[in-house]
Amino acid sequence: MPAGALLIDDLVNPMLTVEQQNILTQLDSVTVDLDPELLIREATGNTGLSDFGDDGFRERLNVYASTADSDSGNTNLNRLILRNRIVRLLSQRLLLTDLLRRNPEIHDIEIDRPIIVVGLPRSGTTHLVNLIAADTRRRALPYWESQEPFPHPGEGPDINGIDPRFARSMAEHEAAMTMTPLVQAMHDRFPQAIEEEVELLDLDFASYVVEWHARVPRWRDFYLTLNQHAHYAYLKTVLKALTFLRGPRQWVLKSPQHCEQLRPLMHTFPDATVAFTHRDPVAVIQSAVTMLAYGDRIRRKEIDPDGLVDYWIDRIEQLLRACVRDRDSVPPDQSMDISFHHLNGSEMDILSTLYAMNGTALTAEAKAGFQSYLDDNPRGKHGSLRYDLQGHFRRSPAQVRERFGFYFDRFDVREEV
C-alpha cells in the first residue's frame, strides 16, 4: 500500500460526526412519499408540462418507485434523495419531450462514430473517458449536465455566465463532501467530471443505476427483462437533443452497464469504437463495496457488509459473463481490450490505436490536451485508501476470485489483491 494511504477504521460500524447525526435526526420525522402519481404531479407542476412521451414508461416508473419504497433499510435522508431523483428524472423527461416537439429536426441529427468506454466500475473507465474528453473536439457528459440535461423554460446563465444547473450541482457536491468527505479519494463526482450516459438512460426508467443507490434486487430482476434495444434508442435521442443544444461534436461515452448490453449498444451505435477496460474483479469488488459501505453510513440505518459484498459479487459476475458472452459482437476493427495494468503510463499509445480505429486524426492540439490532463490528474490525486476485504467483509481474495476463472481465461487480467 502507498505510504500515507487511509484505512477507514469505522467502515462497517460508523462513528458519525455531530453534523451528520444532526441531519439524519432532523429528517427522521419527515414523511417521504414515493407514490408515483404524486411524483408525476410534482414534476408537471415544476415544469408546467404534461407530455411525457411514450406512456410505456409508467410501468417501469411504478416498479422503480415501489422497489425503492420497499427498501426498509433506507434512512429518511436516502428516501428523500431517491424521491428527489425520481422527480428530477420525470421533470427532465417532460423537458425533453417538449424540446423534441418544438424542434423536430433533432431527430435528424447523426451521432457519428462515438468512442465508447466499456468496463467494470473501478477498472479505469473514469480515467479513460475523462482523458479522451480532454480532446476539445469531443462532446462528453459532465456530471452537472447528466443530472439536469435540459434547462427549464426561461432558465439561462446568470450575470456571471454561470448555468443555474451547474450552480445547483456545485451546491449538492459541497453538501455531499460534508456528509461523505472521503468520496474524493474513491470516486469524486465533482460537477465538471465526465459522467456516465446511463444517467440519461434512466430518464426512460430502464437502467441499472438505482442499484447503486438502494437495495433493489427486484428492480435488477425487472431491468434484466427489458428490451434494451428500445431504451438504447431512447438514449440516442437524448444524445441528439444534447448535441442540438451544445454541439455538434463526436461523443465519448462510458458505462459499466454496457458490459451486459453490448448487442443493444452496437445495434444503436453500429459505427462506434469501443474501448474495453479489464481489471481483476477482486480489486473491483473490494473498491466498489468499500465505496458503497462508506456512503451507507448516511444512506442506511445499518451497514450490512455481508449482504453488500454478496450482492456485488453476484452482480459483477453477471456483468462479466454477459461481456464474455457478447464480446465478439463488437467487430475487432472497432474495438480494443485494455488491461488495467497496462493503462497507466501507456495512455498515449492506447489513444493512438483508438483514434486510428475511429478514423479521427490525432492532432498536436489533441495530444497536448491529453498530456495536460495526465499531468494534472495523477493517480491518487485526492489521496488513496487502503482496502481490507477480509477485515471489513469477511471474504478472502481467493474466495471471491474463484468465481471469475471464466474472465481470467478470456482476457489479459492480472491478480492485484
Buried (B, 14 or more C-beta within 10 A) or exposed (E): EEEEEEEBEEBBEBEBEEEBEEBBEEBEEEEBEBEBEEBBEBBBEBBEBEEBBEEEBBEBBBBBBBBBBBBEBBBBBBBBBBBBBBBBBBBBBBBBBBBBEEEEEBEEBEBBBBBBBBBBBBBBBBBBBBBBBBBEEBBBBBBBBBBBBBBBEEEEEEEEEEBBBBBBBBEBBEEBBEBBEBBBBBBBBBBBBBBBBBBBBBBBBBBBBBBBBBBBEEBBEBBEEBEBEBBBBBBBBBBBBBBBBEBEBBBBBBBBBBBBBBBBBBBBBEEBBBBBBBBBBBBBBBBBBBBBBBBBBBBBEEBBBEEBBBBBBEBBBBBBBBBBBBBEEBEEEBBBBBBBBBBEEEBEEBBEBBBEBBEBEBEEEBBEBBBEBBEEBEEEEEEBBEBBBEEBBEBEBEEBBEBBEEBBEBBEBEEBB
